[in-house]
Amino acid sequence: MPASRPFECVRVEIDPERAEWASAEAFEAGAAGVEERDGEGCTILLAYAPAEAAAAVEAALRAVAGEGAVATRERVTPRDWPETWKQGLRPLVVSPRLVVRPEFAACELAPGQREVVIEPRQAFGTGAHGSTALALALLDERLAAAAGGRVLDVGCGSGVLAIAALALGARRAVACDLDPIAARETRENAIRNGHSVASFAGSLDALASGRFDLVVANLISSELLPILDALVDRVAADGAIVLSGLLLPERAGVEARLAARGLSIRAARDELDARGDHWLGLMASR
Ligand SMILES: C[S@@+](CC[C@H](N)C(=O)[O-])C[C@H]1O[C@@H](n2cnc3c(N)ncnc32)[C@H](O)[C@@H]1O
């Protein structure tokens, strides 16, 4: 990015529950970075965009924030902004076997530890979100016991889960996302990490029949629960499924649905985030 390129910062106060959605819309509209700060009873989003995209970013943020949202725009110098939103992104030490990190946050690896480098771009999945971290930990646990197989990552975002699976010894990875940007970034991130992921834009239905040794899906529950049976259909007889993006109170319902399909929960992890969301990840097999 040329240093002289004019940038604007769009500031909006928003309901904390809408912040992640608004941030995704801002990226979609052309923002290059989004910083979140705690406000009084709200989240303050600062979206940094090239000047030519700033109006579209403001419109996108206003559309999510709702009528009467307070939004302002100001010109910033490029040297001021890029570091601030990166400050919250640190290496995620998933386990003694795996670290996930952005390129700008170097990390010394323990002997035998592998790393996956994901540069924050438009697709979701730097490892910073609790649901991604839970999925990574469960995936690591499963692959430590059963590496070498085929992995399917549904809702791949940046591709972080599929790429981590390959780094941890999976033989092949297929990934899909409804968002074409995610499918593309997954391929690019895989190459950057020295792997190859067959990713496509679309839903699971578009995938020719086939079963996988490990199926992973980190989707919010309103997206995950409708496709739960279709995900289970893709699990090989001796395979496993990792589900994340669920909330803790949803465990009993998901457990019952898995049991009805012959799967039992083998591992469960949960994490309470700063916003009070209590995320749940499950690993199940027959
Ligand atoms: C929470 S992000 C997860 C990204 C990444 N896998 C991670 O763990 O960080 C969920 C992704 O699922 C995608 N998605 C939502 N519903 C989907 C569906 N039915 N099929 C495929 N992708 C879906 C979204 O576009 C989004 O990129």
PDBQT file of the ligand as one rigid body, heavy atoms in Angstrom, charges set to zero:
ROOT
HETATM    1  C1  LIG A 301     -17.414 -18.227  12.209  1.00  0.00    +0.000 C 
HETATM    2  S1  LIG A 301     -16.753 -18.276  10.591  1.00  0.00    +0.000 S 
HETATM    3  C2  LIG A 301     -15.540 -19.556  10.804  1.00  0.00    +0.000 C 
HETATM    4  C3  LIG A 301     -14.302 -19.375   9.984  1.00  0.00    +0.000 C 
HETATM    5  C4  LIG A 301     -13.175 -20.358  10.305  1.00  0.00    +0.000 C 
HETATM    6  N1  LIG A 301     -13.549 -21.714   9.962  1.00  0.00    +0.000 N 
HETATM    7  C5  LIG A 301     -12.773 -20.298  11.780  1.00  0.00    +0.000 C 
HETATM    8  O1  LIG A 301     -12.948 -21.318  12.456  1.00  0.00    +0.000 OA
HETATM    9  O2  LIG A 301     -12.308 -19.264  12.258  1.00  0.00    +0.000 OA
HETATM   10  C6  LIG A 301     -18.065 -19.083   9.754  1.00  0.00    +0.000 C 
HETATM   11  C7  LIG A 301     -17.946 -19.119   8.243  1.00  0.00    +0.000 C 
HETATM   12  O3  LIG A 301     -18.960 -20.001   7.771  1.00  0.00    +0.000 OA
HETATM   13  C8  LIG A 301     -19.525 -19.506   6.574  1.00  0.00    +0.000 C 
HETATM   14  N2  LIG A 301     -20.847 -20.156   6.475  1.00  0.00    +0.000 N 
HETATM   15  C9  LIG A 301     -21.979 -19.875   7.160  1.00  0.00    +0.000 A 
HETATM   16  N3  LIG A 301     -22.951 -20.755   6.881  1.00  0.00    +0.000 NA
HETATM   17  C10 LIG A 301     -22.419 -21.659   5.997  1.00  0.00    +0.000 A 
HETATM   18  C11 LIG A 301     -22.909 -22.820   5.337  1.00  0.00    +0.000 A 
HETATM   19  N4  LIG A 301     -24.155 -23.265   5.511  1.00  0.00    +0.000 N 
HETATM   20  N5  LIG A 301     -22.085 -23.479   4.497  1.00  0.00    +0.000 NA
HETATM   21  C12 LIG A 301     -20.810 -23.044   4.274  1.00  0.00    +0.000 A 
HETATM   22  N6  LIG A 301     -20.296 -21.940   4.886  1.00  0.00    +0.000 NA
HETATM   23  C13 LIG A 301     -21.073 -21.258   5.736  1.00  0.00    +0.000 A 
HETATM   24  C14 LIG A 301     -19.469 -18.004   6.740  1.00  0.00    +0.000 C 
HETATM   25  O4  LIG A 301     -19.444 -17.365   5.478  1.00  0.00    +0.000 OA
HETATM   26  C15 LIG A 301     -18.160 -17.808   7.530  1.00  0.00    +0.000 C 
HETATM   27  O5  LIG A 301     -17.069 -17.577   6.663  1.00  0.00    +0.000 OA
ENDROOT
TORSDOF 0
